[in-house]
């Protein structure tokens, strides 16, 4: 394996969201991740108000796919914050400000601690700032359920919109917050704290948390190498198709950022000996102190630990379980259960990596701006990272890995080659953002007309194709990039012509918060524009499922009751709780990389539940099956995914199941786990599909 150098970093509650209120309606701008490029995008969510200007409840799915529930099920986190807040609130006249209050848990902890030191006396206050309106409404319900509605003052604003004298009676003495993500800084921690210091806090305030320290080390990993080195994986595939030809080896690359990933599952593939990178102190008005690293072994890596109190007695570590157990630097601190809201992070070094030997001296520099940390590795004082040009495409690691996967490429190449033998000079529609398919068809059939819809890549995708056309022996004149989604296509886009004989769609995972059958809606929308004998790829999708033991994930998604002495049961339905639900209630089916879900075990064979035929517009359908268990264990639910049948002969099938790390699966958890035994336990499963909503 090439000497891959990747940097793993070890905190992700939901990203910071902005709210814009309008008369008779409110508009929430929810931050989401583009699944192709990894860029952050604002999703506009409309919320109607009734005649009394009370917003209607947010849709269940809006908050179910966030990490609020997992965060509130993290008992180590909750316990550490409670202890730190109780240690900070010692003055009965303390004025506490909670920024990014969420359900109000930290605010209630502060109010309770304030009451304990104040006794019957009056004085002190707690103010909670939560800009995300759906969560702000949920917080008010939690406060009422705990009799705290008159003890915590709630502001539906960003913290930089608060004003002392208007909103706050006086500057706060204590600031509590948890605006931390897996990278530590991604939710605007530094500018938020700096603005609070300047405008909202008294002199010498107490800050919870007090300090964060990032740790890291360089590592070697075949799996992580495949997630970023497309050029060398293409060379290994040796199929003649080049997304990164010749001197343009970085024209498609991983987005240069820290990528959140659960690294517990990589225990057998990498070794750890962490060293400190950055020390960020929040409690004395200084935001960051940089600590450079100068010495590494061949396998090394990165992570962070939170110190919540100024005395240095309360800690929370986001390191993977096996790193905490083996570390000599005290990263084990307070051992905690698996959780999904704060992952570790990976920073990819470019190319094949850097050869390293034991005792070799390397220089790794960590830098940060307002919202991110970046790294540069130097050998003999020479930087080995090179910056990308502005016209290059950056994609998510899993997409890079797929584009470089030899078996995946071979399946698509063979299917397209066979399809192109049926007709000469076909018109081929690539109905998504696939770089590989547009390039493949153009190079294999110089007389074909390729229409690339590229709804996400748009002009960037067109510029990329122009750059690699000569290296792949096709004319850019073959390709028309529309840059629109299927729902926005007009007759002008088609130049009043009916599309021809090939409709091609790159296969995707089937779950993005709800079941997403690749191409079902697109295929139906474009039906009138396709010729009667059009070849559709994929030809068919088969919904598969497997019974699973997932104790870590089930615990993190269980319904909430008492959280550090505060009743949170009112949030369960809104946050999409799956476990311990009353009656026959069932939680939502949510997207996960099953391999990153802590302990997992298959308890049954793989079963087919439902078929989707893409040769015709998708209709409502129904499926059912009987699951017989093949292993003893505790069944917590099912993993669900799509197997894509690419050709009409059903000879080429791509699976997106749990054995493939590049795909997410849907996970449907039971309300109550079930003990199962081979030959004795049977479960009947039914499912239906509504193409109008893709649910």
C-alpha positions, 0 to 999 in steps of 0.5 A, a space after each residue: 500500500 502507498 505510504 498514506 499519511 492522514 491526520 485524524 482529529 478528535 467534537 457534533 451538535 447541530 450546526 449553528 442556524 439562523 432564523 428570520 421571522 416574518 408576520 404571520 409566518 416564520 422562515 427558518 434557515 437550516 444548515 445542511 451538508 451537500 452530499 456531493 461536495 460537502 459544502 454547507 447550504 442553507 435550507 429554507 424551512 417555512 413555518 406557518 403561524 396561527 391567527 394568534 401568531 403562535 408558530 405551528 409545531 415543526 415537522 418531526 423530520 426537521 429535528 429528528 435528523 439532528 444530533 440533539 437526541 444523541 447529545 442529550 443521551 450522552 450521560 458523560 457530557 451531561 454529568 461533566 457540564 452539571 459538575 462544572 456549572 455547579 462549581 462555577 455558580 457560587 455567588 447568589 447574585 450571579 448572572 448566567 448567560 447560556 448561548 446556543 441553549 438547545 433544550 435549555 438543559 444547561 440553563 436549568 442546571 444553572 438556575 438550579 445551582 443558583 437556587 441552591 446557593 441563593 436560598 430564599 434570597 432574591 437576586 441572580 438570573 439565567 438567560 438562554 439564547 437560542 437562535 434556531 426557532 424550532 428548538 427555541 419552541 421546544 425549549 419552552 416546552 421543556 422549561 414548562 415541564 420542569 417548572 422553570 419557565 419563570 426562572 430562565 429568560 429565553 431569547 430567540 436571537 443570535 447572541 450577537 443580536 443581544 444587547 445589554 440594557 435592552 435584552 440583558 439587564 446587566 453584563 453576565 458573570 458566567 457564560 455557559 455554552 456548547 457551540 462545539 462541533 467535531 472539529 471544535 471550531 466549526 460552529 463559530 466558537 471563536 467569534 461567538 465567544 469573542 463577541 460575548 467577551 466584548 459586548 455581553 460579559 462582565 470583567 473576569 467572567 467564569 466560562 464553562 467550558 474553560 479550555 479545549 486541547 486538540 491532540 493528533 497524530 499521523 497514521 497509515 491506513 489503506 481505507 483512509 487512503 482510498 478516501 482521498 487519493 483518486 489519482 493513484 486509485 485510478 492508476 490501479 484500476 487501469 481501465 483507461 478512464 481518467 477523472 484526474 489525468 496526467 498533470 491534473 491529478 488534483 483537479 478532483 480532490 477531497 475538500 481540504 477540511 477536517 472530515 468527521 468520522 467515527 474512528 472506533 471501527 478503525 482500531 485494528 487498522 491504525 495505532 495511536 500515540 497522541 500529541 498535543 496540537 492546540 490549546 484553546 483557553 476560553 476562561 481568561 479572554 484569550 482564545 487560542 495558544 498554538 503548540 507546534 509538533 516536531 516529532 512523529 513515528 510512522 503511525 500518528 494522529 489528532 483529537 481534542 479534550 474539553 476541560 470544563 472548569 478552571 481548576 482542571 478537575 472536570 474533563 470530557 474527551 472526544 477520543 475514540 474508545 480505544 485511544 482513551 484506554 491506551 493513552 498515557 496522557 490521561 485522555 481516558 479521563 471520564 470513560 463514556 459510552 459510544 455517541 454520535 454527536 461528537 465524532 473524531 476528524 480526519 485531515 487528508 494529506 495529498 497524494 500517496 502520502 509521505 514515507 516515514 521511518 521510526 525516529 524520523 523528524 517531521 514538522 506538522 503545523 496546526 493553524 486555525 481561522 475563526 471556524 476551522 483548524 488546518 494542518 501542514 506537514 513539512 519534511 526537512 522544512 519543505 511543505 508537502 501540501 500544495 494548494 488547489 487551483 480555484 477551478 478544481 472540484 472538491 468532493 466528499 471522501 466517500 465520493 472520491 473512494 467510489 470514483 476510484 473503486 475498481 469494481 464500481 468502475 468496472 460495473 459501470 463501464 461494462 454496463 455502458 459498453 453493452 448499452 452503447 452497442 444497441 444503438 449508434 449515436 444515442 442521446 444520453 441523459 446523465 440525470 444527476 451530478 456524476 462526473 464519471 458517467 458523463 466522461 465515460 459515455 463521451 469517451 466511449 461513444 464519440 458520436 453520442 450526445 450527452 446531456 448532463 443535468 448537473 443540478 449541483 455542480 452546474 458551471 463548475 461541472 462544465 468547466 471540469 469537463 472542458 479541462 479533461 476532454 482532450 485527455 479522455 479523447 472526446 469533444 466538449 461539443 458532445 456535452 450539454 450541461 443544463 445545471 438544473 434539477 428535473 423539476 425545473 427542466 423546461 422545453 427551452 432546455 430541451 430545445 423542443 426536442 424529445 430526449 432519446 435512447 439512454 437515461 443514465 443515473 449514478 446509483 446512490 445510497 437510498 437514505 438521506 433522512 427519508 427513503 430516497 430511491 435513486 431516480 424515482 422522482 427524476 425518472 417520473 418527472 422526465 418520462 414524457 421527455 424520453 423515447 419509448 425505447 429508452 435504456 434506463 440505468 439503473 434498471 431496477 432497485 431492490 430494497 434489502 434489509 437485515 436484522 441487526 444488533 446495534 446496542 450503541 446506536 439504540 442507546 443513543 437514540 432512546 427516548 429521554 426521561 430524566 436528564 440530570 434531574 430534568 424531565 425531557 420526555 416532551 422532546 422525544 417525538 420531535 427529536 425522533 426518539 426510537 427506543 423505549 417509546 410508549 405503546 406502538 409508536 415507532 421512531 423514524 428510519 434514519 441514515 447512518 454509516 452502519 460500520 460507524 455505529 459502534 458495536 454491530 452484528 448481523 442476526 439474519 440473512 439479507 432479505 428482499 422487501 420491495 422492487 422498484 422498476 425504473 423502466 416505467 414511472 414509479 408507482 406506489 408499491 408495497 412489500 412484505 417478508 418474513 425474517 428468520 434469525 440465523 444468530 443468537 443476540 439482541 435485535 435492535 432493528 433493521 439496516 435497510 438499503 438498495 441493491 441496484 440492478 444496472 442492466 436488463 439482463 440483471 447481470 450487474 448489481 451494485 449493493 449499498 449494504 453495510 459491508 460497503 463503507 462508502 454508502 449510508 444505510 437506513 436504520 429502523 430501530 425497534 422501540 423495545 429490543 428483542 432477544 432472538 434465537 435461530 430457528 425459534 424467532 421470526 419477525 414479519 416486516 411490511 413496507 410501502 412506498 409513496 413516490 410523491 414524497 419518496 417516503 
